[in-house]
Amino acid sequence: MAEILFYILASVTLGTALLTILSRNPIHSAIYLVICFFSIAGHYLLLNAQFLAIVHIIVYSGAIMILMLFTIMLMNLNKEDESHKSIASQIAATIAFCLVGIVLLAGLLRTKPVVESYFQSGEDFQSIKKLGEVLLGEYMVPFEFASVLLLVAMIGAVLISKKDKQKEA
């Protein structure tokens, strides 16, 4: 049963991720991305990581998607106003995408699984206490960098959306 559920979630995840990229309407892309986030949370539930699934739904499907929708509405994307990209820029983007894909695939093929060592140690990696110790101990600096980055992004969004009073007058 779990294997069937995994394949269903995997197909929903891959399908909605593909639709997110290929959709021409940015609002539809955002909706497909939310569905993709929910299916990824389903994968976390299959791995018995309930806390991570709930945090994923709250943070990504909630906060991040609200910020993305705010940005989409702020940019006021219309098909009529959008300039078409030249063939050279499309070819350059395709080449860059292929190169990044090759690098990621090569890195994936060279990795070695470490799952066995986690199961042999007998430690509980699912507890919130252990997660707090890791986040606020070993990963304290990256955790704080992420919070400062989000603060700067929020301030930037407010400054971009704020209209200049002198230009309007």
C-alpha positions in Angstrom: 0.0 0.0 0.0 2.8 2.4 0.9 4.6 1.7 -2.4 1.4 2.5 -4.4 1.0 5.7 -2.4 4.6 6.6 -3.1 4.2 6.1 -6.8 1.0 8.2 -6.8 2.7 11.0 -4.9 5.8 10.8 -7.1 3.7 11.1 -10.3 1.7 14.1 -8.8 5.0 15.7 -7.7 6.7 15.4 -11.1 3.5 16.3 -13.0 2.8 19.5 -11.0 6.5 20.5 -11.1 6.5 20.1 -14.9 3.2 22.1 -15.1 4.8 24.8 -12.9 7.6 25.3 -15.4 5.5 24.9 -18.6 2.5 27.0 -17.6 2.3 30.4 -19.3 0.0 31.9 -16.6 2.0 32.8 -13.5 -1.0 32.3 -11.2 -1.5 28.8 -12.5 2.2 28.1 -12.0 1.9 29.2 -8.4 -1.1 26.9 -7.9 0.7 24.0 -9.4 3.7 24.7 -7.2 1.4 24.6 -4.1 0.1 21.2 -5.2 3.7 20.1 -5.7 4.6 21.2 -2.1 1.6 19.3 -0.7 2.7 16.1 -2.5 6.2 16.6 -1.2 4.8 16.8 2.3 3.0 13.5 1.5 6.5 12.0 0.9 7.6 13.3 4.3 4.6 11.6 5.9 5.5 8.3 4.1 9.0 8.6 5.7 7.3 9.1 9.2 8.5 12.7 9.5 5.2 14.3 10.6 6.9 17.4 12.0 8.8 18.1 8.8 5.7 17.6 6.7 3.7 20.1 8.8 6.5 22.6 8.8 6.9 22.2 5.0 3.2 22.9 4.5 3.2 25.9 6.8 6.4 27.4 5.5 6.4 26.6 1.8 2.7 26.3 0.9 1.8 29.1 3.3 4.4 31.8 3.7 6.6 31.4 0.6 3.6 31.1 -1.8 2.0 34.2 -0.3 5.2 36.1 -1.0 5.4 34.7 -4.6 1.8 35.6 -5.3 2.4 39.1 -3.9 5.4 39.4 -6.2 3.4 38.2 -9.2 0.6 40.7 -8.6 3.1 43.4 -7.9 4.9 42.8 -11.2 1.5 42.9 -13.1 2.6 40.4 -15.7 0.6 40.7 -18.9 1.2 38.8 -22.1 0.8 42.0 -24.2 3.5 43.8 -22.2 6.0 41.0 -22.2 8.9 41.3 -24.6 9.8 38.2 -26.6 13.2 36.8 -26.0 15.6 36.5 -28.9 16.7 33.1 -30.3 20.3 33.7 -28.9 19.0 34.1 -25.4 16.8 31.1 -25.6 19.7 29.0 -26.9 22.0 30.3 -24.2 19.4 29.5 -21.5 19.0 25.9 -22.9 22.7 25.4 -22.9 23.0 26.7 -19.3 20.1 24.4 -18.2 21.8 21.4 -19.8 25.1 22.2 -18.2 23.6 22.6 -14.8 21.7 19.3 -15.3 24.8 17.5 -16.2 26.7 18.8 -13.2 23.8 17.8 -10.9 23.5 14.4 -12.4 27.3 13.8 -12.1 27.2 14.8 -8.5 24.2 12.5 -7.9 25.9 9.6 -9.5 29.1 10.0 -7.4 27.4 10.1 -4.0 27.3 7.1 -1.7 24.3 6.2 0.4 24.7 6.9 4.1 21.3 5.6 5.2 22.7 2.4 6.7 24.9 4.4 9.2 21.8 6.3 10.5 19.8 3.1 11.1 22.7 1.3 12.8 23.4 4.1 15.3 20.0 3.6 16.9 19.5 7.4 17.4 16.1 9.0 17.0 16.4 11.6 14.2 12.6 12.3 14.2 12.4 14.1 17.5 11.8 17.8 17.7 14.5 18.1 20.4 17.1 16.6 18.1 16.0 18.9 15.3 16.3 22.0 17.6 19.8 20.9 18.8 21.0 20.6 15.2 19.4 23.8 13.9 20.5 26.0 16.8 23.8 24.2 17.3 25.6 23.0 14.3 23.6 25.0 11.7 23.1 28.2 13.8 25.0 30.6 11.4 23.2 29.4 8.2 19.9 29.5 10.1 20.5 33.1 11.0 21.7 34.0 7.5 18.4 32.6 6.1 16.4 34.8 8.5 18.4 37.9 7.6 18.0 37.1 3.9 14.2 36.8 4.3 14.2 40.1 6.2 16.1 41.9 3.4 13.8 40.4 0.8 10.7 41.6 2.7 12.2 45.1 3.0 13.1 45.1 -0.7 9.6 44.1 -1.6 8.2 47.0 0.4 10.6 49.4 -1.2 9.8 48.2 -4.7 6.0 48.4 -4.1 6.2 51.9 -2.6 5.6 54.5 -5.3 7.6 57.7 -5.4 5.5 60.6 -4.3 7.7 63.1 -6.2 7.3 61.4 -9.6 3.5 61.3 -9.2 3.2 65.0 -8.5 
